[in-house]
Amino acid sequence: MTNQNKRGRKRNTEFYNTRYKIVGLNEKRTAEVLNVEIDQVLEWDLNDAPSHVIRYLLLWDKKQIGVPGWQGWMFSKGVLLYKGNRFRPESILRDRDFRNKLESDAFDIIKALKTKA
C-alpha cells in the first residue's frame, strides 16, 4: 500500500495523526518520549507504527500536560498532580470561589474608605 492519495499528496498515518493531536509533541519530543531516534519517528509518520507504540503515546498524553507553563503537572487517576501535591476539581473550584470572595470584599472595603474620605 502506498502512502499517497490519488492527488499525489502524502497520506497521514494513524501514528502521525495521533502524534499531531498531542500538544507539544514534535518529532524530537516524540523520539525522547518513545526512546527512539528521530529517524524512527519520521519513518513511523510515513509508514505507521506498531499499535502498541500508538497506545503508549495515548497513555503518555493522558498523564502529561504538554502545554507551555504546565511543565511538571500531570494527571493520574483523575487527580491533578504537581510536586507531590494533589488537586481535585472541587478543591480548585473552592479555592477559586474563596479568592473571588476575598477580591470582592477588598473592593468593597476600598470603595467604603474612598467614600468616607
C-alpha positions as CSV (number, residue, x, y, z in Angstrom):
1,M,0.0,0.0,0.0
2,T,1.3,3.4,-0.9
3,N,1.4,6.5,1.4
4,Q,0.0,8.8,-1.2
5,N,-3.6,9.5,-2.2
6,K,-4.8,9.9,-5.8
7,R,-3.6,13.6,-5.9
8,G,-0.1,12.5,-5.0
9,R,-0.2,14.0,-1.5
10,K,1.2,12.1,1.4
11,R,-1.5,10.3,3.4
12,N,-1.2,10.7,7.1
13,T,-0.8,7.5,9.2
14,E,-2.6,6.8,12.4
15,F,0.7,7.4,14.2
16,Y,1.2,10.8,12.6
17,N,-2.4,11.8,13.3
18,T,-2.1,10.7,17.0
19,R,1.2,12.5,17.4
20,Y,-0.2,15.6,15.7
21,K,-3.1,15.8,18.1
22,I,-0.9,15.7,21.2
23,V,0.0,19.3,22.1
24,G,3.8,19.9,22.2
25,L,4.8,16.6,20.7
26,N,7.0,17.4,17.7
27,E,9.4,14.8,16.2
28,K,12.2,15.5,18.7
29,R,10.0,15.2,21.8
30,T,8.2,12.1,20.4
31,A,11.6,10.5,20.0
32,E,12.5,11.3,23.6
33,V,9.2,10.0,24.9
34,L,9.5,6.8,23.0
35,N,13.3,6.5,23.5
36,V,13.9,6.1,19.7
37,E,15.8,8.1,17.1
38,I,14.1,10.9,15.2
39,D,14.6,8.9,12.0
40,Q,12.4,6.2,13.5
41,V,9.6,8.8,14.3
42,L,9.8,10.1,10.7
43,E,9.6,6.6,9.3
44,W,6.5,5.9,11.5
45,D,5.0,9.1,10.3
46,L,5.2,7.8,6.7
47,N,4.5,4.1,7.2
48,D,2.7,3.9,10.6
49,A,3.9,2.5,13.9
50,P,3.0,-0.7,15.7
51,S,-0.3,-0.4,17.6
52,H,1.4,-0.6,21.0
53,V,3.5,2.5,20.2
54,I,0.4,4.5,19.4
55,R,-1.3,3.2,22.5
56,Y,1.8,4.2,24.6
57,L,1.6,7.8,23.2
58,L,-2.1,8.0,24.1
59,L,-1.4,6.8,27.6
60,W,1.5,9.1,28.0
61,D,-0.7,12.0,26.8
62,K,-3.4,11.2,29.3
63,K,-0.9,11.8,32.1
64,Q,1.1,14.7,30.7
65,I,0.1,18.3,30.3
66,G,2.2,19.3,27.3
67,V,1.3,23.0,27.3
68,P,3.8,25.7,28.0
69,G,3.6,26.8,31.6
70,W,2.3,23.4,32.8
71,Q,5.7,21.6,33.0
72,G,5.8,19.3,35.9
73,W,2.0,19.0,36.1
74,M,0.3,15.6,35.3
75,F,-2.9,13.8,35.6
76,S,-3.1,10.4,37.4
77,K,-6.3,8.6,38.4
78,G,-8.4,11.7,38.0
79,V,-6.2,13.9,40.1
80,L,-4.0,16.8,39.0
81,L,-0.5,16.4,40.5
82,Y,2.3,18.9,40.9
83,K,5.4,18.4,43.1
84,G,3.7,15.9,45.3
85,N,0.6,18.0,45.8
86,R,-2.8,16.6,44.7
87,F,-5.5,18.9,43.3
88,R,-9.1,17.7,42.8
89,P,-11.7,19.7,40.8
90,E,-13.7,20.5,43.9
91,S,-10.7,21.9,45.8
92,I,-9.7,24.0,42.8
93,L,-13.2,25.5,42.5
94,R,-13.4,26.1,46.3
95,D,-10.1,28.0,46.2
96,R,-11.3,30.0,43.2
97,D,-14.5,30.9,44.9
98,F,-12.6,31.9,48.1
99,R,-10.2,34.1,46.1
100,N,-13.1,35.8,44.3
101,K,-14.8,36.5,47.7
102,L,-11.6,38.0,49.0
103,E,-11.2,40.2,46.0
104,S,-14.9,41.3,46.2
105,D,-14.5,42.1,49.9
106,A,-11.3,44.0,49.4
107,F,-13.0,46.0,46.6
108,D,-16.0,46.8,48.9
109,I,-13.6,48.0,51.7
110,I,-11.6,50.2,49.4
111,K,-14.8,51.7,48.0
112,A,-16.1,52.4,51.5
113,L,-12.8,54.0,52.5
114,K,-12.9,56.3,49.5
115,T,-16.4,57.4,50.1
116,K,-15.5,58.3,53.8
117,A,-12.5,60.4,52.7
